[in-house]
Amino acid sequence: MEFIHHPFQAGETIAAIATPPGEGGISIIRISGKDAVAVADRIFSRSVASFTSHTAHLGVVNDVDGNRVDEALLLIMRGPKSYTGEDTVELQCHGGMIASRKVLETALVAGARAAEPGEFTFKAFMNGKLDLTQAEAVQQVIGAKSEHAFFLASKHLEGGLSKKVGGYQEELTRIAAILEAWVDFPDEGLAFTSEEELLADLNRLKDEMEHLIKTFHDGQKLEQGISLCIAGAPNAGKSSLMNALLQHDRAIVTPIAGTTRDILKEEMTIGGLPFRLIDTAGIRETDEIVEKEGIRRSRQALEEADLILLVIDAAKELGEEEHALLKTVPQEKTIVVWNKVDLPKKSECSSSFSYEVELSAKEQSGLGQLKETIDRLIWSAGAPPKEEVLITKTRHEQALRESSDALQTVIEGLDVGLSPEFLSADIRSSLNGLGRIIGTNITEDLLSSIFSQFCIGK
């Protein structure tokens, strides 16, 4: 992967629009770098160089020829007490695409370079204002789709994960120093600690890492959301249920079997969690080529979904299609939804599944019970405590696993009396894994991958 950023040069001055595109009350143009004040001085109607740090000033932005561009409020934040750690100026001008673009162009002509995605946060990371987990958390806060996700990202931004990883590093460094001393001074009889005590410390540390690794599944639920597939035989009321959950008509509903031919996707929040709702084509045997392809996609969605709502028409007898679905869907992630209970029941509304709900999608009755059941199934093993730090990134989970595996090698080596020299190498491997999480041992390719996901201006 090609590195997306220019080779880092401390103090290089960049500028970008920091607010979303479109009409609004104000737009913010951010300038940061060693020449940020000088650039602002060239385009602002007042002497920016004379301003005290962390003050606001009203004036006019003029182009290099002295023509008025827009009125603006200027905020100055001198480094290192700024987001990037370098001199930073923000110009709050009128909102809208034209005004903000004109002010940005004026700053670029005056000497700034157009910023790349995430480059202000990249500066903050390179200047030691944030570690890598905190830098990632910035984008997570911005992109949070639920209060749970926002709360989790905020904890990471505050340094919750960094402190945990830093604690592991500190303990491992202490153990590594003892092992190195055993290697360098084998005949000195140094007894910083016994092998039994060292093993106890290593096992405790490994258990803590394994506990953090196990939070990955819940962390992904909270941050990325849950894919919820609505499946069933034709005319069971799948599309009606989707519309009822969304509280608007997203899917076409008709009494004709096979109306839904393709996958429909929408996003919504249930119980504070983000969900990706997937309405599928009715599953049945058919030779009709378009419907057949829709059914193939439905079966694929069933396999990939985190959660399945299997909708069954309670107003008719169970047929071969319903019996086949009840046998094939995985029970551990399925809620059986007995629909159309506003009509005379012809089904028993009972199955071997642990989670079942009776409702009427058409009358929108029973939806509250369905949402409660969804919540119970998702947190069947218990919801994580709010104060617990969870990992949400695949790279964090992989690095922790590598670190924990290296630690296990050390433990096994101590058990069989392996030379401390070999054990020291495995301790360093474990430390390297932890370093990749917070950014003390990181490649440019990985940095490119992380910061390319940011919006320009952050």
C-alpha positions, 0 to 999 in steps of 0.5 A: 500500500502506498503511504497516503501522506506526504513524508512527515515534516514537523511544522509543514503548514496544511489547511482544510475545511473542517465542517461538513459540506453543504449549507449551514450557519458557519464553516470552519477552515483550519490551518496548522503548522509552523507558518499557520500564523503567518498564512493567516496574517496574510489574509486577515484584516488584523495583525494575527501575529500580535494575538495572544494564544487561545483568543478569538477575533472578528475581522475580514478575510481578504485575498492576496490582492486585497479583495474582500472574501468573507467576514470571519471569526479567527481563533488562534491556538499556538503550539504545543497547546493545540490539537496538532501540537503546532500553531493552529488558526481556525477561521469561522466564516459563513456556511455554504460551499462557496464561502468556505471554498473561497476562504480555503483557496485564499489560505492555500494561495497564501502559503498553506498546502491542502490537507489530506484525509485525517492529516490534522490527527496524523500530526497530533499522533506524530507530535505525541499529542495522541497515541494510535488508539486515541487517534482511531477513537477520534474517527470512532467518535465522529462516526458513532451510530449509537450512544453505546458506540459514542460512549465506547469511543469516548473512553478510548479517546480518554486513553482507557485502552492506552492505559491498559496496554501501557500497564501490560508493557510496564509489567512485561518490561520489568519481567524482561529486565529480570530475564536479561539480567539472568542472561548477562550475569548468569554466575552472579546469583542475582535473585530479583524474584523466583521462577515461581513468582515470575510464572505467577506474574506471567500467568496473571498478565496472560489472563488479563490479556485473554480477558481483554481479547474476549471483549472484542465480540461485544466491542464490535456489536457496540461500535459496528452494529448488528446485522439483522436478517428478516427471513421466512416463507413468501407472504409471511409478513417480512416486509410488513415487519420491516416497515413496522420496525422502521416506522415508515414504508420502506418495503413494498407490501402486497398479498402476492407471493414473491413481491420482494425479489431482492435484498432490502437494507436499512439502518435503525437503532434498537435499545441503543444499538445500531442495526443493519436491517435486511429484508429478504425474498420469501424462501421457497422452491421456484423455477422463476429465474429472478425469484430464484436469484433473490432466494439464493441471496436470501440464504446467503444473508441468513448465513452471514447475519448476526441475528435472524427474525424468522417470520411465520404466518400464524394465520395459516397451517405450517407448510413444507416451507415453514418446516424446512426453515425451522429445521435449517436456521441456526437456533442460537441466533434466531427469534421465531416471530409468529406474525398476523396474530390479529387474525384467527390462529391456525398455527400453535405458535410454539416451536423448539426455539428458545426465543419466540414472539407473537405479534401483528406487523400490520397492527404494530402490536407486539413490537415492544416485546420483540425488541426486548427479546432481541436485546435478551438474545444479543446479551444472553451472556450478559451485557458488558459493564459500562466501566469496562474497556472493550476492544473494537478493532480487528488489528487490536484483537490480532496484536493482543493475540500475538502478544498473548501467544508469545507470553504463553511461549515464555510460560512454557519455556520457564516450565521446562527450564529453557534458557532465559536468553530464548525467553527474552526474545519471546518477551520482546515479541510480546512487547512488539505486539502491544506496541503496534496497538498504541503506535510505538511499533508501527509500519507506514502501510498501517498508518496509511490504512488507518488515517485514510479512513478519516474525513479531510479536515480532521 
